[in-house]
Amino acid sequence: MKNYVLKALGAFLIMLVGFSDIQAQLYVYSASSGGVPSYVNPNIYGTNLRRKNGASGASGICPVGFNSKNFSMATSWSPTQPNVSFRLKPQPAVLMTVTSMTADLRISEKGPIYVRAAYTNDAGVTWIDAGFDFNPVIALCGGESMSATWDIPDFTTNKSVLFRLYGYNATGGIGTMQLSNVVINGSLTLTDVDNDGYGVFIDCDDSNADVYPGAVDLCNSIDEDCDGNFDEVDATIEPGGEILLCKHEHVTLSVPDVFESYQWYKNGESIGAAGTSATLNTDKSGYYQVYLQSGLCDGFTAVQAVAVMENPFANIYYTEGLDLCADPGLKLRASFATDYGWQWYKDGVALVDETFYKMNAHDEGDYYCVVSNAYGCTRTTETVTVYNSCRTSEGGGMTENIVLEAYPNPAENMFYVNMQTGTDETVAQLQIFNVTGQQVYAESITITDGSIEQEISLDERFVTGLYLVKVSGNTFESSTQIMINK
């Protein structure tokens, strides 16, 4: 095995002006489940790990590493067997020398007993291997892996090279082979005068180590990033994408605070002194951009659109009033439009299933509705208080806390009315109203020793629905609801 001291991620040991023999890790795959390499030397092209032949491999088998079922139960190795592969290709006029290949491996109990590495640089006509089979450790997900090194015969090429890892001699086809930390070691021969790691055929100025593809383009009339443009104003307004505000909402637009001066524009017109910083707070619709200056750099950012949407109408209507004594099911209604949504609340708590523009209030309490439109803008109605005057006694001399019972509830053929009046009165009035407020039953009933017990037969006057039962005397009055199912 070659005694090279390797630096991670393409750090180079030997840098010579002119042609340089650069010892490096050319390719590193670490742990991506998709097989994506964590590093590829900028002077070569490398692909993701991929499966060749066999099943595609189940995802999620182990949380870290490249999982594969691509291995064989054959007892001897062949280059046509299922495998995991990836490809390296030098950039133009770059020579790539490969010295060794390393990988961490583990298998499940049914996985392959042996793993062998091989490569081809003549499109598969010839496959070359080190003649070494590695025996991986059997470990559960997250368990220990074992490191293998294949000291393959050194070769130098400017062609595409396909590398493969073959698992074989498996005891069954249901096992798993997992790879991590796959590394190709070697060197590159290229012209790199400024020693920035990018050869003369990639670097647009090989005399300046600050100039190479991907460098930060400064405002100095130099094309540092080799994209053919000089002194770009590289700034984008954030947030980007579609910005929709509801009326009375604000958004803060910003660009990086690294420039010497800023001037915000709206619909092509300067905002003036209010728009001379890196941020702008607005609640107005428009097309916004910033003119930036820094040294020799100047220019406009791309346009960012802001749209302000109208909030919905949110009125509340109660044409039947708010007194449950007269009507046991008061109808409340909020503003309506075909793209509106509604959520009703009672005493500050959202009412389950009350998501239509109208509802029936059967209980005392404070009601309001939150109305929304298709843009997600909302508005809340005023709060209205539903009450029951039959349960109050202020100012009228009525006896308080009189409890009226109607049972069974719900009723089918008949029900009883029971009440302790706590008075010396001997006669009371019994009235029954349907949900529309129409009186369907009325009768004078006898009070015996302050107690009322009355049977009500459900004749043709009663249909299925909710009813209000009301009993009143000279000094008392009470009501309750009953459901009739016929």
C-alpha positions in Angstrom: 0.0 0.0 0.0 1.3 3.5 -0.8 2.5 5.5 2.2 0.7 8.7 1.3 -0.2 11.1 4.1 -3.8 12.1 3.0 -5.6 15.3 3.9 -9.4 15.3 4.1 -11.6 17.0 1.5 -9.0 17.8 -1.0 -6.4 19.6 1.1 -3.1 19.2 -0.9 0.4 18.4 0.4 2.5 19.1 -2.6 1.9 22.3 -4.6 4.4 23.1 -7.4 4.2 26.0 -9.8 3.6 24.6 -13.3 2.6 20.9 -13.3 1.7 19.7 -9.8 1.4 16.2 -8.6 -1.3 16.6 -6.0 -1.8 13.9 -3.4 -5.4 13.9 -2.3 -8.6 12.2 -1.4 -10.3 12.4 -4.8 -13.7 11.2 -3.7 -15.4 10.9 -0.4 -18.8 9.4 0.4 -19.7 9.6 4.1 -23.2 8.6 5.2 -25.9 10.0 2.9 -28.7 7.4 2.5 -29.1 8.6 -1.1 -25.5 7.9 -1.9 -24.5 11.5 -2.4 -20.8 12.1 -2.0 -19.7 14.6 0.7 -16.7 15.7 -1.4 -15.4 15.4 -5.0 -12.2 17.1 -6.0 -13.0 20.2 -8.1 -10.8 18.9 -11.0 -12.8 15.7 -11.5 -16.5 14.8 -11.9 -18.0 12.2 -9.5 -21.5 10.5 -9.4 -23.6 9.3 -6.5 -23.4 5.7 -5.3 -25.9 3.7 -7.2 -27.1 0.1 -7.3 -26.4 -2.1 -10.4 -28.6 -5.2 -11.0 -30.7 -6.9 -8.4 -33.2 -5.3 -6.1 -33.1 -1.5 -5.5 -32.7 -1.9 -1.8 -35.2 -1.0 0.9 -35.1 2.5 2.3 -35.0 3.2 6.0 -33.3 -0.1 6.9 -30.6 1.8 8.8 -30.6 5.5 9.5 -27.0 6.2 8.4 -25.2 5.0 5.3 -26.0 3.6 1.9 -28.1 0.4 2.2 -28.2 -2.1 -0.6 -29.6 -5.6 -1.3 -27.4 -5.7 -4.5 -25.3 -8.7 -3.7 -25.1 -12.3 -4.9 -25.3 -15.7 -3.4 -22.7 -16.9 -5.8 -19.7 -18.5 -4.0 -17.1 -16.9 -6.3 -16.6 -13.4 -7.7 -17.6 -12.3 -11.2 -17.6 -8.7 -12.6 -21.2 -9.2 -13.8 -22.6 -9.8 -10.3 -24.9 -7.2 -8.6 -23.0 -4.4 -7.1 -22.9 -0.8 -5.8 -21.1 1.6 -8.3 -20.0 5.1 -8.9 -18.0 6.9 -11.5 -15.1 9.4 -11.6 -14.0 11.4 -14.6 -11.1 13.9 -14.8 -11.7 17.4 -16.1 -10.2 18.2 -19.6 -6.3 18.0 -19.6 -6.3 16.6 -16.0 -4.6 13.3 -15.3 -6.0 11.2 -12.4 -3.9 8.6 -10.6 -5.8 6.2 -8.4 -3.9 4.3 -5.6 -6.4 2.8 -3.2 -10.0 2.5 -2.2 -11.3 2.3 1.4 -14.8 1.7 2.8 -16.6 1.0 6.1 -19.0 -2.0 5.8 -21.4 -4.0 7.9 -24.0 -6.6 7.0 -27.1 -8.2 8.4 -27.0 -11.9 9.2 -28.2 -12.8 5.7 -25.9 -10.4 4.0 -22.8 -11.2 1.8 -19.8 -12.9 3.5 -17.3 -11.3 1.1 -17.0 -7.8 -0.5 -14.5 -7.1 -3.4 -13.6 -3.8 -5.2 -12.9 -3.5 -8.9 -12.8 -0.9 -11.6 -12.8 -0.4 -15.3 -11.5 2.5 -17.4 -12.2 1.0 -20.8 -16.0 1.0 -20.6 -16.2 -2.5 -19.0 -14.1 -4.4 -21.5 -11.6 -5.1 -18.7 -12.3 -5.2 -15.0 -9.3 -4.9 -12.6 -9.4 -5.9 -8.9 -6.9 -6.3 -6.1 -7.7 -10.0 -5.6 -8.7 -9.2 -2.0 -12.0 -10.1 -0.5 -13.1 -8.4 2.7 -15.2 -10.1 5.3 -17.7 -7.5 6.8 -18.8 -7.6 10.4 -22.4 -8.6 11.1 -24.1 -5.8 13.1 -27.5 -4.3 13.7 -28.4 -0.8 12.6 -26.2 1.7 14.3 -23.7 -1.0 15.2 -20.0 -1.1 14.6 -18.7 -1.2 11.0 -15.3 -2.5 9.8 -13.0 -0.6 7.6 -11.6 -2.3 4.4 -8.8 -1.0 2.1 -8.2 -2.3 -1.4 -4.7 -1.4 -2.6 -5.7 -1.7 -6.2 -2.9 -1.5 -8.9 -2.0 2.1 -9.4 -3.2 3.6 -12.7 -3.2 7.0 -14.3 -5.9 8.0 -16.8 -7.8 11.0 -18.3 -10.8 8.8 -19.0 -13.9 8.0 -17.1 -13.4 5.3 -14.5 -16.3 3.1 -13.1 -15.7 1.7 -9.6 -17.7 -1.2 -8.1 -18.1 -2.9 -4.8 -19.4 -6.5 -5.1 -20.9 -8.4 -2.2 -21.2 -12.2 -2.8 -21.5 -15.6 -1.1 -24.6 -14.4 0.8 -26.6 -17.0 2.7 -29.9 -15.6 1.4 -31.4 -12.8 -0.6 -33.1 -11.0 2.2 -30.0 -9.6 3.9 -28.6 -6.1 3.7 -25.1 -4.6 3.0 -24.5 -1.1 4.3 -21.6 1.2 3.2 -20.2 4.4 4.6 -17.0 6.4 4.4 -16.1 5.2 0.8 -12.9 7.0 -0.2 -10.8 7.0 -3.4 -7.2 8.0 -2.7 -4.8 9.2 -5.4 -3.3 12.2 -7.1 -3.9 14.6 -9.9 -1.5 16.0 -12.4 -2.6 19.5 -13.5 -1.4 23.0 -14.1 -2.2 25.0 -11.0 0.1 28.0 -10.9 -1.7 29.8 -8.0 -2.1 26.7 -5.9 -5.9 27.3 -5.2 -6.8 23.7 -6.1 -8.3 24.6 -9.5 -6.3 23.7 -12.6 -5.6 26.0 -15.5 -8.4 24.6 -17.6 -10.9 25.4 -14.8 -9.5 28.5 -13.2 -10.1 31.6 -15.3 -7.0 33.3 -13.7 -4.5 30.8 -12.6 -2.1 33.6 -11.4 -4.5 34.7 -8.7 -5.4 32.3 -5.8 -8.5 34.4 -5.0 -10.0 33.6 -8.4 -11.6 30.3 -9.1 -15.1 28.9 -9.7 -17.3 29.5 -6.7 -15.3 32.3 -5.2 -17.0 35.3 -3.7 -17.2 38.0 -6.4 -15.9 41.3 -4.9 -16.5 44.8 -6.1 -13.1 45.3 -7.7 -13.5 44.9 -11.4 -12.3 41.3 -11.2 -14.3 38.2 -12.1 -13.5 36.2 -8.9 -16.0 33.4 -9.5 -15.2 32.9 -13.2 -18.7 33.3 -14.4 -17.9 35.9 -17.0 -19.4 38.8 -15.1 -17.6 41.6 -13.2 -18.6 43.4 -10.0 -22.1 41.8 -9.6 -24.5 43.2 -7.0 -25.3 39.8 -5.5 -28.2 40.5 -3.2 -31.7 39.1 -3.0 -34.7 40.6 -1.2 -36.0 38.4 1.7 -38.5 37.0 2.2 -38.9 35.9 -1.4 -41.6 34.1 -3.3 -45.3 35.1 -3.0 -46.0 37.6 -0.3 -49.7 38.1 0.5 -50.6 40.4 3.4 -54.0 40.9 5.0 -55.1 44.5 5.4 -53.3 46.1 8.4 -50.6 43.5 8.4 -46.9 44.4 7.7 -43.9 42.7 6.2 -40.2 43.6 6.7 -38.2 43.3 3.5 -34.5 43.1 3.8 -31.2 42.7 1.9 -27.8 41.8 3.5 -26.4 44.7 5.6 -23.0 44.7 3.8 -23.3 47.5 1.3 -22.4 51.2 1.6 -25.7 52.7 0.5 -29.3 51.6 -0.1 -32.3 53.1 -1.9 -35.6 51.3 -2.0 -38.0 51.7 -4.9 -41.7 50.9 -5.2 -43.3 50.5 -8.6 -40.2 52.1 -10.1 -40.3 55.2 -7.9 -37.8 56.0 -5.2 -39.2 55.8 -1.7 -36.8 58.6 -0.6 -35.3 59.0 2.8 -37.7 56.4 4.3 -36.0 53.7 2.2 -32.3 54.1 2.7 -31.4 51.2 5.0 -31.0 47.5 4.5 -34.6 46.9 5.6 -38.0 48.3 4.7 -41.3 47.7 6.7 -44.4 48.0 4.5 -48.1 47.3 4.5 -48.7 48.5 0.9 -49.1 46.5 -2.3 -46.4 47.1 -4.9 -43.3 45.9 -6.7 -40.2 46.5 -4.6 -36.5 46.6 -5.4 -33.3 48.1 -4.0 -30.5 50.1 -5.6 -27.2 49.1 -3.9 -23.8 50.7 -4.0 -20.5 49.5 -2.6 -17.2 50.7 -3.9 -17.3 50.1 -7.7 -20.4 48.0 -7.4 -23.9 49.3 -8.0 -27.1 48.0 -9.4 -30.7 46.9 -8.7 -31.8 43.7 -7.0 -34.5 41.7 -8.6 -38.1 42.8 -8.1 -40.1 41.4 -5.1 -43.9 41.7 -5.3 -46.1 42.4 -2.3 -49.9 42.0 -2.5 -52.3 43.3 0.2 -55.6 41.5 0.4 -58.9 42.8 1.8 -60.2 41.3 5.0 -63.7 39.8 5.0 -66.8 41.5 6.2 -67.7 40.4 9.7 -71.2 41.5 10.8 -73.5 39.4 13.1 -77.3 39.4 12.7 -79.9 38.1 15.2 -83.3 38.8 13.7 -85.1 36.5 16.2 -83.6 38.4 19.1 -81.4 37.1 21.9 -83.9 35.9 24.5 -84.2 32.1 24.8 -87.4 32.5 26.9 -89.3 33.3 23.7 -87.4 31.0 21.4 -85.4 27.9 22.5 -83.3 28.0 19.3 -82.2 31.5 18.4 -80.7 31.8 14.9 -77.4 33.8 14.7 -75.9 34.7 11.3 -72.6 36.1 10.2 -71.6 37.9 6.9 -71.7 35.5 3.9 -69.7 35.2 0.7 -68.9 32.1 -1.4 -65.2 32.1 -0.5 -65.7 32.8 3.2 -65.1 30.4 6.1 -66.6 30.6 9.6 -65.8 29.5 13.1 -68.3 30.2 15.9 -67.3 30.7 19.5 -69.2 30.6 22.8 -67.7 32.2 25.9 -64.3 32.3 24.0 -64.3 28.5 23.2 -64.6 27.3 19.6 -67.8 25.3 18.9 -67.1 22.0 17.3 -68.9 21.6 13.9 -70.2 25.2 14.0 -68.4 26.2 10.8 -71.3 27.6 8.7 -72.4 31.2 8.4 -75.4 30.6 10.6 -76.1 28.6 13.7 -78.8 28.0 16.4 -77.9 29.1 19.9 -79.7 27.0 22.5 -77.7 28.0 25.6 -77.0 31.3 27.3 -73.6 32.8 26.7 -71.5 35.2 24.8 -71.3 34.4 21.0 -69.1 35.6 18.2 -67.8 34.4 14.9 -64.4 34.5 13.2 -64.9 35.0 9.5 -62.0 34.1 7.0 -61.6 34.5 3.3 -59.7 32.5 0.6 -56.5 34.4 1.3 -56.5 33.4 5.0 -57.4 36.9 6.1 -59.8 37.0 9.1 -62.0 39.4 11.0 -64.1 38.8 14.1 -67.7 39.9 14.6 -68.9 41.7 17.6 -69.9 39.6 20.6 -73.6 39.2 21.4 -75.0 37.8 24.7 -77.8 35.2 24.5 -79.9 35.1 27.7 -83.1 33.6 29.1 -85.4 36.0 30.8 -87.5 33.1 32.1 -84.7 32.3 34.5 -84.4 35.8 36.0 -86.4 37.5 38.7 -85.0 41.0 39.0 -87.6 43.8 39.4 -90.6 41.5 39.0 -90.9 40.0 42.5 -90.5 36.5 41.0 -89.1 33.7 43.2 -85.5 32.8 42.2 -84.0 29.4 41.5 -87.2 27.6 40.6 -86.2 24.4 38.8 -88.5 22.9 36.2 -87.9 19.3 35.0 -89.3 17.6 31.9 -88.7 13.8 31.6 -87.9 11.5 30.0 -85.8 13.5 27.7 -86.0 12.8 24.8 -89.6 11.7 24.9 -91.5 9.5 22.4 -95.2 9.2 23.5 -95.5 11.2 26.7 -93.4 13.1 29.2 -93.9 14.5 32.8 -93.5 18.1 34.0 -92.3 18.4 37.6 -91.5 21.5 39.7 -91.4 22.6 43.3 -92.7 26.2 43.3 -92.0 27.0 46.9 -95.2 29.2 47.0 -98.7 29.1 48.3 -100.2 29.5 44.8 -102.7 26.8 43.6 -102.8 27.3 39.9 -100.1 27.7 37.2 -100.0 28.1 33.4 -98.2 25.5 31.3 -97.1 26.5 27.8 -95.1 24.6 25.2 -93.5 26.3 22.2 -91.8 24.8 19.1 -88.4 26.0 17.7 -90.1 28.7 15.6 -91.7 30.2 18.7 -95.2 29.0 17.9 -97.3 27.9 20.9 -98.4 24.3 20.4 -99.8 23.5 23.9 -101.4 25.5 26.8 -103.1 24.4 30.0 -103.9 25.6 33.5 -102.5 23.1 36.0 -103.0 22.6 39.7 -100.3 23.2 42.3 -100.6 20.9 45.3 -98.6 21.7 48.4 -96.2 23.8 46.3 -95.6 20.9 43.9 -96.5 20.4 40.2 -96.6 16.9 38.6 -98.2 16.9 35.1 -98.3 14.3 32.4 -98.3 15.5 28.8 -99.5 13.1 26.0 -97.8 13.7 22.7 -100.7 13.9 20.2 -100.7 15.2 16.6 -99.7 18.7 17.7 -96.2 17.4 18.4 -93.7 16.4 15.8 -90.1 15.4 16.1 -88.0 18.4 17.2 -86.9 20.6 20.1 -89.5 22.3 22.3 -89.5 24.9 25.1 -91.6 24.1 28.2 -92.6 27.1 30.3 -94.5 27.1 33.6 -95.5 30.4 35.3 -97.5 31.7 38.2 -98.0 35.1 39.9 -94.7 34.9 41.7 -92.6 32.4 39.7 -91.7 31.5 36.2 -89.3 28.8 34.8 -88.6 27.1 31.5 -86.7 24.1 30.2 -86.1 22.3 26.9 -87.2 18.8 25.8 -86.5 16.8 22.7 -89.4 14.8 21.1 -88.7 11.8 18.9 -91.8 10.4 17.3 
